[in-house]
Amino acid sequence: MKLLEIIQPDFSFADDRGLLVQIAHGDVAQVNAVFTKKGAVRGNLHYHKSAKETFYILTGKVRVSLSLGEASEEYVFGAGDAFRIPENVRHTFAYLEDTYLVALYSACVELPDGTKDIYT
């Protein structure tokens, strides 16, 4: 069983003006733009019970470590890569280069009662 789904953007168009990439549509409740410096770590094996997370790497390089029960996987992603992490999969990001990425969530992390769908 794969703990992460490597995806292709829904749509991509390039011309002499530049590039447009449609990462997802229809199933996004929250979008975060994230910049992280080389050597930093984010996530610390956290997970979400309600949200799938889709990531698109704009620049840089990141190592993604995942686990679910006894299963574990590790990937390295760079500029132009896109992937989705399902609910309940623990994940940590270790940044190998200064990195800009976009994170899209299928459900908001901030819950109506003021808590967050973030678990360790």
Phi, psi and omega in degrees: 000128177279135179272352184217144178251117174281128185238162171257139175305152181299325188203143176217137180218129178231140172212194184293348177276335182143215188227138172238127179235121174268111186280319182199160174208147173085341185230033184243124179253340182210141177230131176237136169260130188231131169245132179224138181281149176309135178093346180281158177234136175231150173103310178047050179056041174276170177210168179237135179278330187248342189246134164274144178244131175248134182238143174229121182273118179278309177215158175097196183209138183220140172262126181250121177251133184228152173207150175208112185061234180274347183278141174215150180215159177217140181223156170240128181238149178227188184309130179091351179278145178226143180204160182232135177249121180288170176303151173071000177270121179288141182211148177224140177247125174248121188270118182273341177215162168306131189223134168251132176217163174246131178245127181241132184246139178286339177217149181296141178286324177281121183268157183304332182274005178093350176277177179236147175277060178225122184230149178239000000 
